[in-house]
Amino acid sequence: MSLKILYEDEHFLAVEKPAGRLVIPGGTAGEVSIAQELSEVLGQKLFVVHRIDRDASGIVLFAKNAQAHRAACLEFEHRRAHKKYWAVVLGHLEGEGEIDQPLREFGSGRMAVDKRGKPAKTRYRAVETFESATLVEVEPLTGRRHQVRAHFYWLGHPVLGDRLYGHDRPVGNVARLMLHGHFLELEPQGYERLSLSSDLPKDFRDILERLRSKKQEKTKDTKRASR
């Protein structure tokens, strides 16, 4: 199996999704989703509890039976599940902040801030700044579709590599969406607490190192110019 298993017991299974893969069927003809691959390997039906966008990477949680599925989904419905992401966004952000703007889905499939939309809140904390980008830890307090991407686009700091909420070409000219679901915690009623974490994948780390190198080069050039 090509997927890394982060957690498994008789009720739940969590894997690390690479960027570019679908969680459930619905892509091009013949494309195998993660749910299909896992169901074939395990020889049983799996129920999707938590999924992330195709272009993002990170934790995906499945239930192995309908009862566990319902219990876990209730944690998300009642906002008792805690999710955190790493994201690299365009421009400089400092400190902490919260985006409290309603989101509405439009015919194009895009989500956008709109007063007619559903309530949506995203909390963020700046972790590291680069020449023209910032690494942030993001905590969606609600679970709207494309919430993190749409909120940061509205803020004027789109996620690097975002073809949908950016420009005509990938923002920052990077090869992948710089969004990774690294933490998920929930305690479904009647089951043990699940506290899951996922390290940054190599392609994400490589881009971070490239951004750091550019920042160091710019700092050196500035110092030379000031002498």
C-alpha positions as semicolon CSV with decimal commas, in nm:
position;residue;x (nm);y (nm);z (nm)
1;M;0,000;0,000;0,000
2;S;0,130;0,345;-0,096
3;L;-0,024;0,530;0,200
4;K;0,132;0,587;0,542
5;I;-0,090;0,468;0,829
6;L;-0,089;0,709;1,123
7;Y;-0,332;0,519;1,347
8;E;-0,545;0,206;1,335
9;D;-0,767;0,013;1,576
10;E;-1,085;-0,192;1,537
11;H;-1,297;0,121;1,489
12;F;-1,085;0,384;1,313
13;L;-0,810;0,422;1,057
14;A;-0,609;0,739;0,992
15;V;-0,369;0,781;0,702
16;E;-0,144;1,052;0,565
17;K;-0,277;1,183;0,235
18;P;-0,021;1,313;-0,016
19;A;-0,102;1,626;-0,213
20;G;-0,280;1,558;-0,541
21;R;-0,489;1,258;-0,439
22;L;-0,865;1,239;-0,396
23;V;-1,009;1,105;-0,071
24;I;-1,332;0,974;-0,225
25;P;-1,425;0,886;-0,586
26;G;-1,517;1,171;-0,814
27;G;-1,214;1,259;-1,023
28;T;-1,117;1,157;-1,373
29;A;-1,216;0,817;-1,510
30;G;-0,996;0,541;-1,373
31;E;-0,854;0,750;-1,089
32;V;-0,835;0,548;-0,769
33;S;-0,931;0,740;-0,456
34;I;-0,773;0,683;-0,116
35;A;-1,101;0,535;0,013
36;Q;-1,104;0,285;-0,273
37;E;-0,740;0,187;-0,223
38;L;-0,783;0,133;0,150
39;S;-1,109;-0,059;0,113
40;E;-0,945;-0,293;-0,137
41;V;-0,641;-0,353;0,085
42;L;-0,848;-0,409;0,401
43;G;-1,126;-0,598;0,228
44;Q;-1,399;-0,392;0,394
45;K;-1,602;-0,076;0,345
46;L;-1,468;0,238;0,507
47;F;-1,665;0,548;0,610
48;V;-1,503;0,889;0,560
49;V;-1,502;1,096;0,880
50;H;-1,266;1,379;0,792
51;R;-1,124;1,466;0,452
52;I;-0,911;1,740;0,302
53;D;-0,881;1,901;-0,041
54;R;-0,720;1,710;-0,327
55;D;-0,427;1,953;-0,348
56;A;-0,364;1,958;0,029
57;S;-0,178;1,692;0,227
58;G;-0,225;1,562;0,578
59;I;-0,445;1,355;0,807
60;V;-0,752;1,176;0,675
61;L;-0,969;0,978;0,917
62;F;-1,194;0,683;0,834
63;A;-1,431;0,475;1,046
64;K;-1,459;0,098;1,001
65;N;-1,826;0,073;1,090
66;A;-2,139;0,287;1,081
67;Q;-2,164;0,330;1,458
68;A;-1,809;0,463;1,493
69;H;-1,865;0,682;1,189
70;R;-2,172;0,844;1,342
71;A;-2,002;0,904;1,677
72;A;-1,699;1,067;1,512
73;C;-1,906;1,281;1,275
74;L;-2,102;1,419;1,571
75;E;-1,776;1,555;1,713
76;F;-1,729;1,760;1,397
77;E;-2,093;1,866;1,380
78;H;-2,079;1,998;1,737
79;R;-1,734;2,155;1,683
80;R;-1,565;1,943;1,944
81;A;-1,303;1,813;1,702
82;H;-0,981;2,016;1,685
83;K;-0,791;2,054;1,356
84;K;-0,470;2,239;1,281
85;Y;-0,289;2,304;0,955
86;W;0,045;2,437;0,842
87;A;0,013;2,684;0,555
88;V;0,247;2,915;0,369
89;V;0,069;3,230;0,256
90;L;0,173;3,513;0,030
91;G;0,298;3,828;0,199
92;H;0,390;3,905;0,560
93;L;0,169;3,832;0,861
94;E;0,265;3,890;1,223
95;G;0,139;3,764;1,557
96;E;-0,203;3,601;1,586
97;G;-0,540;3,675;1,434
98;E;-0,888;3,546;1,363
99;I;-1,084;3,567;1,039
100;D;-1,455;3,579;1,118
101;Q;-1,628;3,605;0,780
102;P;-1,925;3,405;0,641
103;L;-1,857;3,185;0,339
104;R;-2,091;3,104;0,053
105;E;-2,047;2,858;-0,234
106;F;-2,095;2,989;-0,585
107;G;-2,176;2,807;-0,909
108;S;-1,811;2,787;-1,004
109;G;-1,747;2,565;-0,701
110;R;-1,548;2,842;-0,535
111;M;-1,623;2,960;-0,185
112;A;-1,617;3,333;-0,112
113;V;-1,684;3,572;0,172
114;D;-2,046;3,682;0,143
115;K;-2,289;3,820;0,400
116;R;-2,544;3,563;0,276
117;G;-2,307;3,278;0,356
118;K;-2,269;3,048;0,656
119;P;-2,067;3,155;0,962
120;A;-1,699;3,068;0,937
121;K;-1,407;3,135;1,169
122;T;-1,038;3,068;1,117
123;R;-0,770;3,134;1,377
124;Y;-0,405;3,169;1,276
125;R;-0,060;3,227;1,424
126;A;0,242;3,349;1,229
127;V;0,539;3,118;1,283
128;E;0,811;3,218;1,035
129;T;0,846;3,493;0,776
130;F;1,031;3,473;0,446
131;E;1,114;3,731;0,180
132;S;0,755;3,752;0,055
133;A;0,564;3,479;0,242
134;T;0,473;3,360;0,591
135;L;0,445;3,016;0,748
136;V;0,132;3,009;0,965
137;E;-0,035;2,754;1,189
138;V;-0,406;2,761;1,118
139;E;-0,699;2,636;1,326
140;P;-1,037;2,631;1,150
141;L;-1,302;2,680;1,419
142;T;-1,575;2,584;1,172
143;G;-1,570;2,330;0,892
144;R;-1,672;2,504;0,570
145;R;-1,554;2,380;0,232
146;H;-1,221;2,537;0,128
147;Q;-1,242;2,750;0,442
148;V;-0,872;2,813;0,500
149;R;-0,803;2,886;0,134
150;A;-1,103;3,117;0,087
151;H;-1,044;3,306;0,411
152;F;-0,677;3,378;0,339
153;Y;-0,762;3,478;-0,018
154;W;-1,013;3,729;0,125
155;L;-0,749;3,853;0,369
156;G;-0,519;3,928;0,076
157;H;-0,273;3,651;0,164
158;P;-0,361;3,351;-0,058
159;V;-0,199;3,016;0,013
160;L;0,107;2,959;-0,205
161;G;0,046;2,719;-0,491
162;D;-0,331;2,770;-0,488
163;R;-0,464;2,753;-0,845
164;L;-0,824;2,810;-0,738
165;Y;-0,784;3,091;-0,484
166;G;-0,489;3,271;-0,631
167;H;-0,405;3,395;-0,976
168;D;-0,406;3,238;-1,322
169;R;-0,088;3,058;-1,228
170;P;0,002;2,901;-0,893
171;V;0,060;3,166;-0,628
172;G;0,431;3,186;-0,553
173;N;0,507;2,965;-0,854
174;V;0,540;2,653;-0,639
175;A;0,448;2,304;-0,750
176;R;0,196;2,217;-0,477
177;L;-0,063;2,377;-0,252
178;M;0,121;2,477;0,063
179;L;-0,143;2,346;0,303
180;H;-0,092;2,046;0,532
181;G;-0,330;1,909;0,796
182;H;-0,087;1,822;1,073
183;F;-0,310;1,773;1,381
184;L;-0,649;1,622;1,454
185;E;-0,798;1,548;1,797
186;L;-1,142;1,421;1,889
187;E;-1,308;1,195;2,144
188;P;-1,615;1,025;1,993
189;Q;-1,869;0,930;2,259
190;G;-1,810;0,571;2,365
191;Y;-1,459;0,556;2,213
192;E;-1,106;0,646;2,318
193;R;-0,968;0,992;2,244
194;L;-0,788;1,016;1,912
195;S;-0,492;1,253;1,903
196;L;-0,325;1,234;1,561
197;S;-0,031;1,419;1,413
198;S;0,140;1,423;1,076
199;D;0,488;1,550;0,992
200;L;0,541;1,781;0,698
201;P;0,601;1,581;0,377
202;K;0,926;1,617;0,185
203;D;0,785;1,830;-0,098
204;F;0,651;2,082;0,158
205;R;0,980;2,086;0,351
206;D;1,179;2,135;0,029
207;I;0,980;2,448;-0,058
208;L;1,028;2,584;0,296
209;E;1,404;2,536;0,262
210;R;1,397;2,716;-0,071
211;L;1,214;3,009;0,088
212;R;1,463;3,018;0,375
213;S;1,756;3,019;0,132
214;K;1,608;3,310;-0,062
215;K;1,561;3,505;0,261
216;Q;1,921;3,440;0,364
217;E;2,050;3,549;0,023
218;K;1,845;3,868;0,040
219;T;1,982;3,941;0,389
220;K;2,340;3,893;0,267
221;D;2,281;4,121;-0,032
222;T;2,134;4,390;0,196
223;K;2,436;4,373;0,426
224;R;2,678;4,401;0,134
225;A;2,490;4,700;-0,005
226;S;2,503;4,881;0,330
227;R;2,880;4,856;0,364
